[in-house]
């Protein structure tokens, strides 16, 4: 069994977790957590929370602990669902979590996820950033993928490109590259071992893939294999 049930190709990843905790980590997309029959704990660098539901903005350092079964939804950067949630809950300039947001349970239904993925995953971007995205996707597994080359393609200085890319995509160029490597490794895992999938996706080795995956999801790929939810 591979990691295909994460559904990263559709713009999200879904887990069911209980009696579980993570170390401090941060991820590139938005995270939604909902506990139907209890509470969970979230700790950031500034606060401790005991909640039934939460939305965690991208790149917010935190750790998580649950005892009852929790539904966890990671939303892909640049997906239609991510943009919708960011706008609905005003996450653009958010520096902390959204506590017990109303109607969050609606996002965990199969019908809702199907609706958002059918609406498409692409967002209209600055043409220069689109050129950079194409270059990244075409050279994801090569060592020639350098920020200098992306600057030449976009006709922007490195600093201006970094700023515009973060503004348009919501994450840095490096994070975007790693996110797409994760997506590719997950896709390969339907037929290949995790080690082989990591190499095919452009990671230096399986340990590198595991580190990046754990930083993104708070758990290892092998753990995800056992706890991925079906959607």
N, C-alpha and C positions, 0 to 999 in steps of 0.2 A: 504493500500500500504506500503510495506517495503522499506528498503534501498538497495534492490537487484540491482537496476539500477546503483549503484556505480561500479559494476563489479569488486570488489576487488578480487574475486576468479580468475579472468582472468589477474590480475596484474596491474589494473589501476582503477582510479575513475574519472568520468567526470561530470562537472557542467557547467551550463549556469548561469551567474550572471550579473545583471545590477543594478545601483543605490545602491551599496553595499560597505561596508567597514568592515575591521577587526581590532582587536586590534593586538598588536605585538604577534606573535606566530612563531613556527618553526615546521617543519614536517620531518618525517623520510625518505620519498622518495623525488624524484625530482618533482618539479612543473613546468608546462609549462602554460603560459597564452598568449592568442592571442585575439586581439580586431580587428575584420574585418573593422569596420566603425568608428573608433575613437581612443582614447588613454585612458590609465589608469595610476594610480600613484602607485609607490612602494617606500617604505621608509625602509632602513636598519638602523643599529646603526651609520653608517658612511655617508650615502648618501641618497639623494632624487632623484627619477627618474620619468620622464614622458615618457611612452613608448607605442608602438603598440604591441610589442611582447617581451617576456622575458623567460629565463630559470632560475629557482631558485634552487641552489644545496640543498641537504639535510642539516638539522640542522642549516640553516641560519636564524637568527631572523629577522623578517620583518613584515610590515603591508601593507595592500593593499586597494586601493579605486578605484572604477570604476563608471562611469555614463552611458556609452553606454554598450550594451551587450558584455560580454567577454566569451570566451571559456576557461575553466580551466581544465587541465589534471594533476592529481596526479598519479605518477608512483610508483608502489610497489617496496620496497627494494628487491633486489635479483631476480627481474623479468628479462627476456631477454630484454625487452624494456628499463628498467633502465640502464642495462649494455651498451646497444647500444648507448643511448643518452649520457651517461657519457663519453664514448670513442669518439664519434663523435664530441662532443663539449669540450673535454678535461676538464672534471669537477673534476678529481681525486684530484687535489690540489687547486681547485678554492676557493677563499675566498670571492667572490662577485657574483653578478648576471651576466648572459650573456645577454647583451643588443641587442635587435632586431636581434636575430640569424636567419641566412638564412634558408629557407625551413621549418620553424617551423610549418607552416600551414599544411604541409603534414601529421603531426602526428595526426591531428584531424579528419581525414577521416575514415569512417567505414572500408574501405578496408585495410588501414594501420594497424589499431588496430587488425583486424582479422588476418592479416599476422603475426604480432608479437606474438599474443597469440597462434597461431598454431605452431610457432617455439618452443614452450615450455617455461616454466617459471623457470625451475631449471638450476642452474649453478654448474659446478663441483667444489666441495669444498674439503678442507682438511678433511680426514676421521674422525678425532677427533671432528671437528666442526659439521659434519653430525650427529655424535652420540649425541651431545648436542641438536641439532635441534630436533631429534627424541624424546628425553626425554622431551623437552619443549612441543612439540605437544601432547605427550601422557599424560602429567600431567598439562595441561594449566589451568584447573579449580581447581586444588588442592593446598593446602597450603604447600605441601611438596616440591614444586619447588624452591630449594635453590641453590645459586651459589656454595656452598660447595659440593653438590652432583654432579653438573655438572663438577666440578674439578676432583672428583673421577672417574667419567665415562670417562673423556677425558685423565686422567693421567697427568694433568697439574696443576700447581699452580694457584691460583685465579688470580694473576696479569698477568701471562702468558696467561691464558685462555681469560681474558678480552681483552688483546692486540690482540691475534690471531683472536678472534671472530669479533672484530671491523674491522680488516684487511680483513677478508674473506667475511663478510656480509655487511659491510659498516656502521652499526649502532651498538650500545651497546647491551648487553644481555637484559637489562631491556627494552630498546626500542623495541627490537625484540619480547619480550613477550607481551608487550602492543599492538604492531601492530597486532599480531596474535589474540589477544583477540578482537580487533576491527573487524577484518575479520570475526571471528566467530559470533560476535554479529550481524553484518550485514547479515550474512547468516541466522541466526535464525529469523531476522526481517521479512522474507518473510511470516512467519506464526504466529509469536508471537508479542506481544506488545514490545515497546522499553524497558520497565522496566523488563519484563520477559527475553528478549533477553540478557540484560546486566547481569542478574544473571546466565543464562545458559552459558555465555561466560567466567565467572570467575571474573567479576567485583564485588566489595563489594556491590554496589547499583547502581541505575540508575544515580545518581548524579556523581559518580565516572566515569561511562561510558561517560557522557556528557562532563566532564572536559577533559578527555583524547582525546575524539573525537574533541573537540573544539581546543585543542592544536595542533592536527594533521592537521585539515582542516580549522581552522579559523572560524568555524561556528558550531552551535549545531546540533545534529542529527535531531531535529524537523525541522530546517531550510533546512537541506539537503533533507528531504522528499519532500519539495516543489520546490526545485531548481535542482534536479538531472537531467542530460541530458540522453537521450536515445541513446545507441550505440549498 
